[in-house]
Protein backbone atom coordinates (compact mmCIF):
# COMPACT_ATOMS: atom_id res chain seq x y z
CA UNK A 1 0.00 0.00 0.00
CA UNK A 2 2.82 2.38 0.89
CA UNK A 3 4.64 1.61 -2.34
CA UNK A 4 1.45 2.24 -4.30
CA UNK A 5 1.01 5.64 -2.66
CA UNK A 6 4.62 6.54 -3.51
CA UNK A 7 4.03 5.62 -7.15
CA UNK A 8 0.89 7.76 -7.26
CA UNK A 9 2.65 10.76 -5.73
CA UNK A 10 6.00 10.53 -7.52
CA UNK A 11 5.28 8.48 -10.67
CA UNK A 12 1.73 9.09 -11.91
CA UNK A 13 1.04 6.53 -14.61
CA UNK A 14 -0.72 6.86 -17.92
CA UNK A 15 -3.74 5.08 -16.45
CA UNK A 16 -4.73 8.34 -14.79
CA UNK A 17 -6.66 10.86 -16.85
CA UNK A 18 -5.08 14.01 -18.19
CA UNK A 19 -6.65 16.25 -15.57
CA UNK A 20 -5.83 13.79 -12.82
CA UNK A 21 -2.17 13.78 -13.87
CA UNK A 22 -2.21 17.57 -14.02
CA UNK A 23 -3.70 17.76 -10.52
CA UNK A 24 -1.17 15.32 -9.08
CA UNK A 25 1.68 17.18 -10.77
CA UNK A 26 0.47 20.46 -9.31
CA UNK A 27 0.25 18.90 -5.86
CA UNK A 28 3.87 17.81 -6.16
CA UNK A 29 4.95 21.21 -7.47
CA UNK A 30 3.10 23.20 -4.83
CA UNK A 31 4.41 20.95 -2.07
CA UNK A 32 7.96 21.62 -3.24
CA UNK A 33 7.13 25.31 -3.58
CA UNK A 34 5.98 25.71 0.04
CA UNK A 35 9.00 23.77 1.26
CA UNK A 36 11.39 25.95 -0.73
CA UNK A 37 9.73 29.14 0.48
CA UNK A 38 10.85 28.27 4.00
CA UNK A 39 14.29 27.11 2.87
CA UNK A 40 14.95 30.26 0.84
CA UNK A 41 13.66 32.57 3.60
CA UNK A 42 11.18 34.14 1.20
CA UNK A 43 9.29 35.98 3.94
CA UNK A 44 12.50 37.59 5.19
CA UNK A 45 13.34 38.58 1.61
CA UNK A 46 9.87 40.10 1.22
CA UNK A 47 10.42 42.20 4.34
CA UNK A 48 13.76 43.46 2.98
CA UNK A 49 12.15 44.28 -0.38
CA UNK A 50 9.32 46.17 1.35
CA UNK A 51 11.88 48.27 3.21
CA UNK A 52 13.82 49.11 0.04
CA UNK A 53 10.60 49.81 -1.88
CA UNK A 54 9.69 52.60 0.55
CA UNK A 55 12.91 54.38 -0.39
CA UNK A 56 12.90 53.48 -4.08
CA UNK A 57 9.30 54.03 -5.15
CA UNK A 58 9.62 57.81 -5.62
CA UNK A 59 12.96 57.64 -7.53
CA UNK A 60 11.50 54.85 -9.67
CA UNK A 61 8.48 56.99 -10.54
CA UNK A 62 10.80 59.91 -11.33
CA UNK A 63 12.97 57.81 -13.65
CA UNK A 64 9.86 56.49 -15.39
CA UNK A 65 8.63 60.03 -16.06
CA UNK A 66 12.10 61.11 -17.17
CA UNK A 67 11.86 58.49 -19.91
CA UNK A 68 8.67 60.08 -21.24
CA UNK A 69 10.13 63.57 -20.87
CA UNK A 70 12.36 62.63 -23.79
CA UNK A 71 9.20 62.17 -25.92
CA UNK A 72 7.04 65.29 -25.39
CA UNK A 73 4.17 63.90 -27.45
CA UNK A 74 3.77 60.98 -25.05
CA UNK A 75 4.18 62.69 -21.68
CA UNK A 76 0.54 62.05 -20.83
CA UNK A 77 1.19 58.32 -21.11
CA UNK A 78 3.66 58.59 -18.24
CA UNK A 79 0.93 60.00 -16.02
CA UNK A 80 -1.49 57.28 -17.13
CA UNK A 81 1.04 54.59 -16.26
CA UNK A 82 1.59 56.15 -12.86
CA UNK A 83 -2.13 56.24 -12.08
CA UNK A 84 -2.55 52.72 -13.41
CA UNK A 85 0.24 51.53 -11.09
CA UNK A 86 -1.36 53.32 -8.15
CA UNK A 87 -4.63 51.53 -8.84
CA UNK A 88 -3.04 48.11 -9.27
CA UNK A 89 -0.89 48.45 -6.15
CA UNK A 90 -3.81 49.84 -4.11
CA UNK A 91 -1.70 52.81 -3.07
CA UNK A 92 -4.59 55.17 -3.81
CA UNK A 93 -6.58 53.45 -1.05
CA UNK A 94 -4.08 54.34 1.69
CA UNK A 95 -5.09 57.72 3.09
CA UNK A 96 -4.50 59.81 6.18
CA UNK A 97 -6.60 62.63 7.68
CA UNK A 98 -5.87 66.22 6.76
CA UNK A 99 -4.00 68.03 9.58
CA UNK A 100 -6.15 70.48 11.48
CA UNK A 101 -4.01 73.48 10.50
CA UNK A 102 -4.76 72.73 6.82
CA UNK A 103 -8.52 72.49 7.26
CA UNK A 104 -10.78 75.28 6.16
CA UNK A 105 -11.98 76.65 9.48
CA UNK A 106 -14.78 78.61 7.83
CA UNK A 107 -16.42 75.56 6.24
CA UNK A 108 -18.49 73.54 8.72
CA UNK A 109 -17.89 69.80 8.85
CA UNK A 110 -20.78 67.39 8.54
CA UNK A 111 -20.54 64.90 11.44
CA UNK A 112 -22.14 62.20 9.28
CA UNK A 113 -19.41 62.44 6.65
CA UNK A 114 -15.90 61.07 6.87
CA UNK A 115 -13.27 63.68 7.73
CA UNK A 116 -11.24 64.98 4.78
CA UNK A 117 -8.21 62.86 3.97
CA UNK A 118 -5.18 62.84 1.70
CA UNK A 119 -4.14 59.80 -0.34
CA UNK A 120 -0.52 58.73 -0.09
CA UNK A 121 -0.37 58.86 -3.89
CA UNK A 122 -1.06 62.60 -3.75
CA UNK A 123 2.11 63.11 -1.72
CA UNK A 124 4.07 60.92 -4.14
CA UNK A 125 2.76 62.98 -7.07
CA UNK A 126 3.66 66.17 -5.24
CA UNK A 127 7.27 65.06 -4.71
CA UNK A 128 7.60 63.78 -8.27
CA UNK A 129 6.14 66.92 -9.84
CA UNK A 130 8.34 69.14 -7.67
CA UNK A 131 11.42 67.25 -8.84
CA UNK A 132 10.36 67.25 -12.50
CA UNK A 133 9.73 71.00 -12.40
CA UNK A 134 13.26 71.52 -11.09
CA UNK A 135 14.60 69.31 -13.88
CA UNK A 136 12.75 71.42 -16.46
CA UNK A 137 14.15 74.66 -15.05
CA UNK A 138 17.67 73.27 -14.75
CA UNK A 139 17.71 73.47 -10.95
CA UNK A 140 18.70 69.79 -10.74
CA UNK A 141 22.30 69.09 -11.65
CA UNK A 142 23.65 66.01 -13.34
CA UNK A 143 24.84 64.76 -9.96
CA UNK A 144 21.34 65.10 -8.49
CA UNK A 145 19.81 63.23 -11.42
CA UNK A 146 22.46 60.51 -11.09
CA UNK A 147 21.61 60.09 -7.39
CA UNK A 148 17.93 59.59 -8.21
CA UNK A 149 18.76 57.08 -10.94
CA UNK A 150 21.09 55.24 -8.57
CA UNK A 151 18.30 55.03 -5.96
CA UNK A 152 16.00 53.46 -8.54
CA UNK A 153 18.77 51.10 -9.65
CA UNK A 154 19.38 50.16 -6.00
CA UNK A 155 15.82 48.87 -5.77
CA UNK A 156 16.37 46.78 -8.91
CA UNK A 157 19.60 45.39 -7.44
CA UNK A 158 17.75 44.32 -4.28
CA UNK A 159 15.08 42.64 -6.39
CA UNK A 160 17.74 40.82 -8.42
CA UNK A 161 19.47 39.52 -5.27
CA UNK A 162 16.18 38.21 -3.88
CA UNK A 163 15.29 36.55 -7.20
CA UNK A 164 18.73 34.96 -7.48
CA UNK A 165 18.39 33.55 -3.97
CA UNK A 166 15.09 31.91 -4.96
CA UNK A 167 16.86 30.37 -7.97
CA UNK A 168 19.95 29.36 -5.91
CA UNK A 169 22.19 31.52 -8.11
CA UNK A 170 25.40 32.74 -6.52
CA UNK A 171 27.04 34.15 -9.65
CA UNK A 172 26.27 37.84 -10.08
CA UNK A 173 25.96 39.62 -13.38
CA UNK A 174 28.95 41.59 -14.48
CA UNK A 175 28.81 45.37 -14.29
CA UNK A 176 28.29 45.66 -18.05
CA UNK A 177 25.44 43.16 -18.02
CA UNK A 178 23.80 44.96 -15.10
CA UNK A 179 23.96 48.28 -16.89
CA UNK A 180 22.40 46.74 -20.00
CA UNK A 181 19.66 44.88 -18.09
CA UNK A 182 18.72 47.75 -15.80
CA UNK A 183 18.73 50.25 -18.64
CA UNK A 184 16.52 47.95 -20.65
CA UNK A 185 14.08 47.57 -17.75
CA UNK A 186 13.99 51.29 -16.92
CA UNK A 187 13.72 52.37 -20.55
CA UNK A 188 11.57 49.79 -22.28
CA UNK A 189 9.50 48.56 -19.33
CA UNK A 190 7.47 51.79 -19.07
CA UNK A 191 7.32 52.10 -22.86
CA UNK A 192 5.85 48.61 -23.28
CA UNK A 193 3.37 49.27 -20.49
CA UNK A 194 2.45 52.59 -22.10
CA UNK A 195 1.95 50.84 -25.42
CA UNK A 196 -0.56 48.48 -23.84
CA UNK A 197 -2.47 51.34 -22.25
CA UNK A 198 -2.39 53.31 -25.49
CA UNK A 199 -3.81 50.41 -27.46
CA UNK A 200 -6.52 49.88 -24.88
CA UNK A 201 -7.62 53.52 -24.95
CA UNK A 202 -7.28 54.21 -28.67
CA UNK A 203 -7.58 51.29 -31.08
CA UNK A 204 -9.97 49.20 -29.05
CA UNK A 205 -12.37 52.16 -28.84
CA UNK A 206 -12.76 52.37 -32.61
CA UNK A 207 -15.01 50.61 -35.04
CA UNK A 208 -17.69 49.52 -32.58
CA UNK A 209 -15.27 47.39 -30.59
CA UNK A 210 -16.43 49.17 -27.45
CA UNK A 211 -19.84 47.59 -27.66
CA UNK A 212 -18.98 43.92 -27.83
CA UNK A 213 -15.28 43.42 -27.17
CA UNK A 214 -13.99 46.20 -24.98
CA UNK A 215 -16.90 45.73 -22.64
CA UNK A 216 -15.56 42.26 -21.83
CA UNK A 217 -11.90 43.20 -21.94
CA UNK A 218 -12.11 46.22 -19.64
CA UNK A 219 -12.15 44.22 -16.36
CA UNK A 220 -9.66 41.67 -17.73
CA UNK A 221 -7.16 44.20 -19.05
CA UNK A 222 -5.61 45.13 -15.64
CA UNK A 223 -5.24 41.42 -14.89
CA UNK A 224 -3.44 40.81 -18.18
CA UNK A 225 -1.16 43.82 -17.72
CA UNK A 226 -0.22 42.72 -14.20
CA UNK A 227 0.40 39.19 -15.44
CA UNK A 228 2.60 40.50 -18.26
CA UNK A 229 4.56 42.65 -15.79
CA UNK A 230 5.23 39.67 -13.50
CA UNK A 231 6.16 37.50 -16.48
CA UNK A 232 8.60 40.22 -17.51
CA UNK A 233 10.17 40.25 -14.03
CA UNK A 234 10.32 36.47 -13.71
CA UNK A 235 12.13 36.03 -17.01
CA UNK A 236 14.43 39.07 -16.93
CA UNK A 237 15.60 39.52 -13.34
CA UNK A 238 17.09 36.11 -12.39
CA UNK A 239 20.61 35.58 -13.72
CA UNK A 240 19.65 32.34 -15.43
CA UNK A 241 17.53 30.99 -18.25
CA UNK A 242 13.88 30.79 -17.19
CA UNK A 243 11.35 28.68 -19.04
CA UNK A 244 8.67 30.96 -20.55
CA UNK A 245 5.90 28.43 -19.80
CA UNK A 246 6.98 28.10 -16.18
CA UNK A 247 7.21 31.89 -15.83
CA UNK A 248 3.78 32.27 -17.42
CA UNK A 249 2.24 29.80 -14.96
CA UNK A 250 3.91 31.47 -11.99
CA UNK A 251 2.80 34.91 -13.19
CA UNK A 252 -0.78 33.68 -13.68
CA UNK A 253 -1.05 32.23 -10.16
CA UNK A 254 0.65 35.28 -8.62
CA UNK A 255 -1.75 37.61 -10.45
CA UNK A 256 -4.73 35.63 -9.14
CA UNK A 257 -3.40 35.93 -5.60
CA UNK A 258 -2.59 39.60 -6.19
CA UNK A 259 -6.16 40.33 -7.33
CA UNK A 260 -7.65 38.51 -4.35
CA UNK A 261 -5.30 40.30 -1.94
CA UNK A 262 -6.12 43.66 -3.52
CA UNK A 263 -9.85 43.26 -3.00
CA UNK A 264 -9.26 41.89 0.49
CA UNK A 265 -7.13 44.93 1.33
CA UNK A 266 -9.81 47.27 0.04
CA UNK A 267 -12.38 45.50 2.20
CA UNK A 268 -10.05 45.77 5.19
CA UNK A 269 -9.66 49.52 4.71
CA UNK A 270 -13.33 50.27 4.18
CA UNK A 271 -15.21 47.79 6.35
CA UNK A 272 -13.11 46.00 8.93
CA UNK A 273 -10.87 48.44 10.81
CA UNK A 274 -11.10 52.24 10.45
CA UNK A 275 -7.36 52.70 10.98
CA UNK A 276 -7.60 56.48 10.50
CA UNK A 277 -9.68 56.91 13.62
CA UNK A 278 -7.31 54.72 15.66
CA UNK A 279 -3.84 55.73 14.49
CA UNK A 280 -4.46 58.93 12.58
CA UNK A 281 -1.62 60.00 10.33
CA UNK A 282 0.76 57.52 12.01
CA UNK A 283 -1.30 54.64 10.64
CA UNK A 284 -0.06 55.35 7.12
CA UNK A 285 3.43 54.06 7.87
CA UNK A 286 2.70 50.53 9.20
CA UNK A 287 -0.20 50.10 6.79
CA UNK A 288 1.91 51.00 3.76
CA UNK A 289 4.76 48.75 4.88
CA UNK A 290 2.39 45.85 5.55
CA UNK A 291 0.69 46.11 2.15
CA UNK A 292 3.99 46.38 0.28
CA UNK A 293 5.21 43.34 2.26
CA UNK A 294 2.12 41.35 1.21
CA UNK A 295 2.69 42.31 -2.42
CA UNK A 296 6.29 41.09 -2.31
CA UNK A 297 5.28 37.83 -0.63
CA UNK A 298 2.91 37.20 -3.54
CA UNK A 299 5.58 38.12 -6.11
CA UNK A 300 8.16 35.81 -4.50
CA UNK A 301 5.60 33.02 -4.25
CA UNK A 302 4.97 33.25 -7.99
CA UNK A 303 8.71 33.23 -8.61
CA UNK A 304 9.17 30.20 -6.35
CA UNK A 305 6.33 28.46 -8.19
CA UNK A 306 8.11 29.25 -11.46
CA UNK A 307 11.30 27.65 -10.13
CA UNK A 308 9.45 24.58 -8.82
CA UNK A 309 7.57 24.18 -12.12
CA UNK A 310 10.73 24.35 -14.19
CA UNK A 311 12.73 22.03 -11.93
CA UNK A 312 10.13 19.75 -10.40
CA UNK A 313 11.60 16.62 -12.02
CA UNK A 314 15.02 17.22 -10.48
CA UNK A 315 13.41 18.26 -7.18
CA UNK A 316 11.46 15.01 -7.06
CA UNK A 317 14.55 12.98 -7.90
CA UNK A 318 16.48 14.72 -5.13
CA UNK A 319 13.68 14.02 -2.66
CA UNK A 320 13.48 10.37 -3.68
CA UNK A 321 17.24 10.08 -3.30
CA UNK A 322 17.00 11.63 0.13
CA UNK A 323 14.22 9.23 1.14
CA UNK A 324 16.19 6.24 -0.13
CA UNK A 325 19.39 7.26 1.61
CA UNK A 326 17.65 8.22 4.85
CA UNK A 327 17.09 4.53 5.53
CA UNK A 328 20.81 3.76 5.41
CA UNK A 329 22.24 7.09 6.66
CA UNK A 330 20.37 7.41 9.93
CA UNK A 331 23.52 6.72 11.99
CA UNK A 332 27.00 8.20 12.08
CA UNK A 333 30.07 6.69 13.70
CA UNK A 334 33.02 8.51 15.20
CA UNK A 335 34.93 8.29 11.91
CA UNK A 336 32.18 10.26 10.17
CA UNK A 337 32.30 12.95 12.85
CA UNK A 338 36.11 13.07 12.69
CA UNK A 339 35.85 13.53 8.92
CA UNK A 340 33.39 16.41 9.36
CA UNK A 341 35.51 18.04 12.06
CA UNK A 342 38.62 17.65 9.92
CA UNK A 343 36.92 19.32 6.96
CA UNK A 344 35.48 22.20 9.02
CA UNK A 345 38.81 22.86 10.74
CA UNK A 346 40.76 22.72 7.48
CA UNK A 347 38.29 25.01 5.73
CA UNK A 348 38.34 27.41 8.67
CA UNK A 349 42.11 27.69 8.54
CA UNK A 350 42.52 27.71 4.76
CA UNK A 351 39.69 30.18 4.01
CA UNK A 352 40.75 32.91 6.45
CA UNK A 353 38.41 31.84 9.25
CA UNK A 354 35.27 31.73 7.13
CA UNK A 355 32.42 29.44 8.24
CA UNK A 356 31.51 26.25 6.38
CA UNK A 357 27.95 25.55 5.24
CA UNK A 358 26.08 22.28 5.61
CA UNK A 359 25.86 22.05 1.81
CA UNK A 360 29.66 22.21 1.51
CA UNK A 361 30.07 19.43 4.09
CA UNK A 362 27.47 17.36 2.26
CA UNK A 363 29.25 17.77 -1.08
CA UNK A 364 32.70 17.12 0.39
CA UNK A 365 31.80 13.93 2.27
CA UNK A 366 29.03 12.71 -0.09
CA UNK A 367 26.28 12.58 2.52
CA UNK A 368 22.70 13.93 2.28
CA UNK A 369 22.42 17.66 3.01
CA UNK A 370 19.71 17.32 5.66
CA UNK A 371 21.70 14.57 7.38
CA UNK A 372 24.88 16.66 7.44
CA UNK A 373 22.92 19.60 8.86
CA UNK A 374 21.57 17.42 11.67
CA UNK A 375 25.07 16.15 12.45
CA UNK A 376 26.46 19.68 12.51
CA UNK A 377 23.69 20.84 14.85
CA UNK A 378 24.41 17.89 17.15
CA UNK A 379 28.08 18.82 17.19
CA UNK A 380 27.13 22.38 18.11
CA UNK A 381 25.16 21.06 21.08
CA UNK A 382 28.14 18.90 22.06
CA UNK A 383 30.38 21.97 22.09
CA UNK A 384 32.60 20.85 19.21
CA UNK A 385 31.35 23.44 16.72
CA UNK A 386 29.73 26.86 16.81
CA UNK A 387 27.08 28.24 14.46
CA UNK A 388 27.71 31.77 13.23
CA UNK A 389 26.17 34.26 10.83
CA UNK A 390 29.28 36.39 10.34
CA UNK A 391 30.52 36.97 7.71
CA UNK A 392 28.18 34.29 6.30
CA UNK A 393 25.96 31.67 7.85
CA UNK A 394 27.80 28.44 8.65
CA UNK A 395 29.82 26.47 11.18
CA UNK A 396 33.23 27.08 12.72
CA UNK A 397 35.30 25.11 15.27
CA UNK A 398 34.57 25.97 18.89
CA UNK A 399 38.29 25.92 19.65
CA UNK A 400 41.63 25.04 18.12
CA UNK A 401 42.03 21.46 16.91
CA UNK A 402 44.83 20.91 19.42
CA UNK A 403 42.27 21.27 22.23
CA UNK A 404 39.73 18.79 20.80
CA UNK A 405 40.63 15.21 21.65
CA UNK A 406 39.34 12.26 19.68
CA UNK A 407 37.80 11.05 22.94
CA UNK A 408 35.59 14.16 22.95
CA UNK A 409 34.31 13.18 19.52
CA UNK A 410 33.87 9.59 20.69
CA UNK A 411 31.76 10.79 23.65
CA UNK A 412 29.67 13.08 21.44
CA UNK A 413 28.83 10.20 19.12
CA UNK A 414 27.94 8.01 22.10
CA UNK A 415 25.51 10.63 23.38
CA UNK A 416 23.56 10.97 20.15
CA UNK A 417 23.58 7.24 19.32
CA UNK A 418 21.99 6.17 22.61
CA UNK A 419 25.03 4.11 23.61
CA UNK A 420 24.33 1.80 26.55
CA UNK A 421 26.87 1.14 29.35
CA UNK A 422 28.31 -2.39 29.30
CA UNK A 423 29.96 -2.55 32.74
CA UNK A 424 27.22 -4.67 34.29
CA UNK A 425 26.13 -6.91 31.42
CA UNK A 426 29.43 -7.44 29.58
CA UNK A 427 32.49 -6.34 31.58
CA UNK A 428 34.96 -7.71 29.02
CA UNK A 429 33.49 -5.62 26.21
CA UNK A 430 33.39 -2.61 28.51
CA UNK A 431 37.12 -2.98 29.17
CA UNK A 432 37.85 -3.10 25.43
CA UNK A 433 35.80 0.02 24.70
CA UNK A 434 37.42 1.82 27.62
CA UNK A 435 40.83 0.98 26.20
CA UNK A 436 39.70 2.38 22.86
CA UNK A 437 38.58 5.60 24.53
CA UNK A 438 41.82 5.87 26.48
CA UNK A 439 43.75 5.47 23.24
CA UNK A 440 41.65 8.18 21.56
CA UNK A 441 42.12 10.55 24.49
CA UNK A 442 45.85 10.57 23.79
CA UNK A 443 45.33 12.12 20.36
CA UNK A 444 43.82 15.42 19.29
CA UNK A 445 42.07 16.44 16.11
CA UNK A 446 45.18 18.35 15.13
CA UNK A 447 47.20 15.11 15.24
CA UNK A 448 45.06 13.43 12.58
CA UNK A 449 44.42 16.54 10.52
CA UNK A 450 44.77 15.89 6.81
CA UNK A 451 45.76 19.24 5.25
CA UNK A 452 44.30 20.12 1.90
CA UNK A 453 45.05 22.95 -0.49
CA UNK A 454 41.87 23.58 -2.37
CA UNK A 455 38.24 23.02 -1.60
CA UNK A 456 36.36 20.79 -3.99
CA UNK A 457 32.63 20.55 -4.47
CA UNK A 458 32.91 16.83 -5.15
CA UNK A 459 34.17 14.10 -2.84
CA UNK A 460 37.92 13.94 -2.83
CA UNK A 461 39.82 10.84 -3.83
CA UNK A 462 41.27 8.70 -1.02
CA UNK A 463 44.62 10.07 0.16
CA UNK A 464 47.69 8.41 -1.19
CA UNK A 465 49.93 6.80 1.41
CA UNK A 466 53.51 8.02 1.28
CA UNK A 467 56.52 5.84 1.77
CA UNK A 468 57.54 7.63 4.98
CA UNK A 469 54.85 6.90 7.59
CA UNK A 470 55.90 9.91 9.65
CA UNK A 471 55.03 12.32 6.85
CA UNK A 472 51.42 13.63 6.73
CA UNK A 473 49.11 12.45 4.01
CA UNK A 474 48.30 14.94 1.24
GINORFEN-V490055 format. One record per pair of residues at least 24 apart in sequence whose C-alpha atoms are under 6 Angstrom apart, sorted by the first residue. I is the first residue (numbers start at 1). GAP is how many residues later the second one is. Records with the same first field share a line. If there is no record, write none. Layout:
BEGIN
I = GAP, GAP
END
This chain:
BEGIN
29 = 279
33 = 271, 272, 275
46 = 247, 250, 251
47 = 246
50 = 242, 243
56 = 95, 96, 99
59 = 89, 93
60 = 92
62 = 66
77 = 117
92 = 27, 29
94 = 25, 26
95 = 24, 25
96 = 185
160 = 77
163 = 75
164 = 74
227 = 24, 25, 28
246 = 60, 63, 64
247 = 59
250 = 52, 55, 56
251 = 51
254 = 44, 48
334 = 76, 79
342 = 107
355 = 39, 40, 41
356 = 38, 39
357 = 37
363 = 94, 95
364 = 93, 94, 95
365 = 94
366 = 93
401 = 44, 45
402 = 42, 44
404 = 40, 41
405 = 36, 38, 39, 40
406 = 34, 35, 38
407 = 30, 33, 34
END
